[in-house]
């Protein structure tokens, strides 16, 4: 039922009130009001029949190539209900002096530098706008083509919202500390203590933008904390950043782990300290990336440890694939099936929250806040 039809029914119900007992009047008018509200609400993809929602997906790779958005929707098929959609903000340079005719396609394929590629946001926006409304409802595009060391980064994010209103839900995945990557970016090194990052997170809170942040908790191949009794190198700075921005909803990508940043003894307890602290009520964790999944499916004990933590905080975890420009559905679904031991270890309700419901709640809230901000700050939206 469309909104006009709903209003007609509601008006009809209102006209008949004088002929009905008071209790029946309340029931009918209440039902009609609900129908009207539903009719005026934006369409949402119902994920009840899907296996997961994906909180972390790159449509493109490090050289800005990947499947078309229509091909990706075919990969989602009846598996993924909704997906957080973004590109890769760092372009791998093809330096002939370094690589000759061997064109690198990944940041580990070359010693040549990476550089920020802002056009990724326009590419994602235009791809999204090429879809039908029903298809768009299954995607949450994210802004990621900015330099987090740049005090002007906020202006880029604001311009993207003003240029493409009605498209984006958040910012990220963007990177502060990341093994191999950070050292390949010329110029100022990104830092958790940089005022430019604080400006970004402040604006995210103002506009309602959800933030997906990649920040390794430690240096690569660090010693086990149980042996040297030191905390991961960036844990305290990460906690301090979260605490400075209590009104910004942050998804900490990969639980702070990476290819060579493994969960040391006691790490899950350190994560739990964040989750149980009310100062970090705004912080969520995604378990994306095959390089992270490998740690938690390596043994029944590792799987059980993560499952127990998630079951104590079932509303704070989200599944993400971290697939980048997959060539086909099997590659897209790799991480979801890699986590099969975890899905089997979790109780039914917790598994459903991690795979589906937490995404819906967090992304729907952000989407609504951003649309409200656009109505107040984008003339083309406020005039409609």
PyMOL commands that set and color helices and strands:
alter all, ss='L'
color gray80, all
select helices_A, chain A and resi 3-15+17-19+22-40+69-76+96-99+119-129+133-136+153-163+182-184+195-207+225-228+235-244+253-256+267-276+278-280+290-296+300-312+329-332+334-338+340-345+348-377+379-382
alter helices_A, ss='H'
color red, helices_A
select strands_A, chain A and resi 52-58+80-86+90-92+114-116+139-143+168-175+210-214+250-252+283-286+317-318+323-324
alter strands_A, ss='S'
color yellow, strands_A
deselect
rebuild
show_as cartoon
